Amino acid sequence: MPEKVAAIKDWSSGMTPQDPLGVAVPAQATVLARVLERFRSKHVGVRLAHDLIAQVAAALAADLVVLTNTGDGWNVLAYAGEAPTTDSPELAAVLNQLPISTLSTRQFGGATWTLVEAAQGNVRAAVAVMGNWAFSPAPLSDLADAVCLNLTRRHRRQAPESTARIDQILYRMTRHVARARTTETVADAVLRHAAAAVHARMGAVAVKTPGGDDTTIVATFGYSRKLVEHVRIEPGVGAIGSVMRTRRPLKVDRCDRQENRRLRYRTNSFVVVPILSGTEAVGAVCVTDHVRDEDFTAEDVNVLRRFAATAALAIERQRALVSAEKYAHAAAVDPITGVFNRRHLRIRLDEELQRSRRHNIPVAVLVLDIDDFKAINDSYGHLVGDLVLKDVAEILRRSVRVFDICARFGGDEFVIVMPGSAPAGAARIAERIRERIATYTPADRRLTRLRLTASIGLAMSFAESSATDVLERADQALYTAKHQGKNRVSTMEQI
């Protein structure tokens, strides 16, 4: 190391001392000058940055790392050899406190590293070289300045265009999401637009199972969802599980490590961003394989966060709609029979009567009562009674049109509202229902001796009929059928 330090101190001189590994000082100066010129003059992408830094590292015969910070934390731009992890709180603290253009030596991973930093506005760049290079500040400071200048120019040139492009994609995604009606369609819209925004070849959206702890893949991009639709991701397991647990983004840069490349992927570079609803992670957006086979950037992570924020609102909205529909359904449906309850019947009957007055069309109302239902409960028990009610409700549904309204009125009474049915047609349907109930046989073999009959009352609406009026007249017709011997249909004529 002393020989190397002496050689680097004399880079700019006419001396030609030899490095221990055989690299002449003029050759080192030539490599550094070429790399500095490249960083200062033209745009340098991630792949080219790796190549340039590898050239400098080879000339110095030392491991070399270049880190950048554009306001969202330190990230590795390029490296040759071993790279200290940027997740280290110690390294982050050193970089954040390091005076600009001042060399500092620190211990990382049992080795000595020399650090120097440069800054322009909000953009910062740092160079870390393995070994003690404290007596050679100028070359390392020049390299940090050149990298910082290149990064600043790139951001100034690309930021307005990139921001406008991302805003347009986000706007289009928002419009698609607004029309989505399922969690899967929401996730698919978010993923397609997010992948386009960060130039990813593949991706997936995982959503937490409602009421559970595991996560499922609900949308994929670049490959078939059938490959992963049965996968259940537990908290803390894998990249997605870890992000769901920590609620922090994960960015992995491994473009040049192809020997361990995952199947189905071109690179090992990927980003996972949590979908946060308050403090809870309800899902995650994952993208992989940049179209240029480069590492994803810190800016890509910020872009994905914007898409994830919109995804969180859409997923929560979708879940709220599903929950509201469930509550509305529960409030309108009888829990035993599955047909509408009495409260919802009155609402729908009022609506149909109003429509009948506007369009001058009739409305037929049937009131059905199971004959001697109390005896069934007394003989077989209430569980069998509930089974009978459920089966009768199913007979009613199968006997009427899809837009007719079937409801349990109370006890063993049912009501059917048939908009647009004439008296003769309504009477035929009522007779059909009566016959099917009379031939009903329970599925349980222990109830083969059970026989059912039903009495039905029919009433038609007229110009000024109210819901109470038409129900009362249908109920009177029902009692007439009961008094005439049951198991029959009785019609209340209009008066």
Secondary structure, 3 states (H helix, E strand, C coil): CHHHHHHHHCCCCCCCCECCCCCEHHHHHHHHHHHHHHHHHCCCCHHHHHHHHHHHHHHHCCCEEEEEECCCCCEEEEEECCCCCCCCHHHHHHHHHCCCCCCEEEEECCEEEEEEEEEECCEEEEEEEECCCCCCHHHHHHHHHHHHHHHHHHHHHHHHHHHHHHHHHHHHHHHHHHHCCCHHHHHHHHHHHHHHHCCEEEEEEEEECCCCCCEEEEEEECCCHHHCCCCEECCCCHHHHHHHHHCCCEEECCCCCHHHCCCCCCCCCEEEEEEEECCEEEEEEEEEEECCCCCCCHHHHHHHHHHHHHHHHHHHHHHHHHHHHHHHHHHHECCCCCCECHHHHHHHHHHHHHHHHHHCCCEEEEEEEECCHHHHHHHHCHHHHHHHHHHHHHHHHHHCCCCCEEEEEECCEEEEEEECCCHHHHHHHHHHHHHHHHCCCCCCHHHCCCCCCEEEEEEECCCCCCHHHHHHHHHHHHHHHHHCCCCCEEEECCC
